[in-house]
Amino acid sequence: MSAHTTRFELRRGAATRAAFGDALLELGKRDPRIVVCDADLSKSTMTHKFAQAFPERFFSCGIAEANMVGIGAGLASSGKIAFVSSFSCFVINKGFEQLRVAVAYPQVKSFKVVGTHAGISIGEDGPSQMAIEDIALMCALPGFVVLNPADEVAMKALVPVAAYHDGPVYIRAGRPPAPVVYTPGQEFHIGGSVELIPGSDVTIIATGLLVAEAIRAAEELESEGISARVIDMYSIKPLDREAVRRAAAETGAIVVAEEHLIDSGLGVRVAQTVAELHPTVMEFVGIRETYAESGPPAALMEKYGLVARNIVEAVRRALARKR
């Protein structure tokens, strides 16, 4: 599915956490079953918009993320569609046992968890608040869907998709403004992906903030005569296995780019699919066996190798191996 030509006009957009807050508010207006739990961070997660409009359906759980997950699971088991939200590192790491035992094991289908401020792009708040393991943890829970929207358009479309999916869902959201990739009306579904740029020499599979960097990388590569396909893998679990198979078969080289530990994120899931369906050359762009430090988001993304230049370098390595 191709959404655009090879030339993009990326513009500054809203943070995906802000788009989540807007989408949640609109969803609440339409469906009285929507309830929200937050852990004393509603102004940062943007759930305060829902709280102001529907105070009777908003539950402030304090700095007690594990308890919040249990409360959300109880609400979701009682006929509500429960959105539980906090910084990703808090709600996933601190609430993991409850996510496992109270949600995944009994398959509480109306439970949705949104982790904001994910990745190292949270910036100056530092490593204690940077979720770089969240995708791995949530993919490990049976029955959970894992979504990572690239921009505000994708987030606004995926929140209602998640709400009405018949199963638990994790949505990853970021703190900084995200470049706008999509035009309103783009369709998204669980288990899907979007081919943003066609290409025949190599495929760049990216997710979240790295989608815009992949587009920039593809445009630089095009100037060198390299045709790079770009796929936004917004659904990390379930994965669009057919899109991965086609990429491997048709381009013969894949680079995966993500704002997550490469040992356990999207790259691992893509590599598993490649190994099963069509083995090919692969390279990986992500966080390598380290926690980041405190600093401006753009500087951190540069220092830890999560910008277009790093994707271009990975493509060159992949093509050298392919030849």
Buried (B, 14 or more C-beta within 10 A) or exposed (E): EEBBEBEBEBEEBBBBBBBBBBBBBBBBEEEEBBBBBBBBBBEBBBBBBBBEBBEEBBBBBEEBBBBBBBBBBBBBBEEBBBBBBBBBBBBBBBBBEBBBEBBBEEEBBBBBBBBBBBBBBBBEBBBEBBBBBBBBBBBBBEBBBBBBBBBBBBBBBBBBBBBEBEBBBBBBBBBBBBBBBBEEEBEBEBEBBBBBBBBEBBBBBBBBBBBBBBBBBBBBBBEEEBBBBBBBBBBBBEBBBEBBBBBBEBBBBBBBBBBBBBBBBBBBBBBEBBEEBBEBBBBBBBBEEEBBBBBEBEEBBBEBBBBBBBBBBBBBBBBEEEE
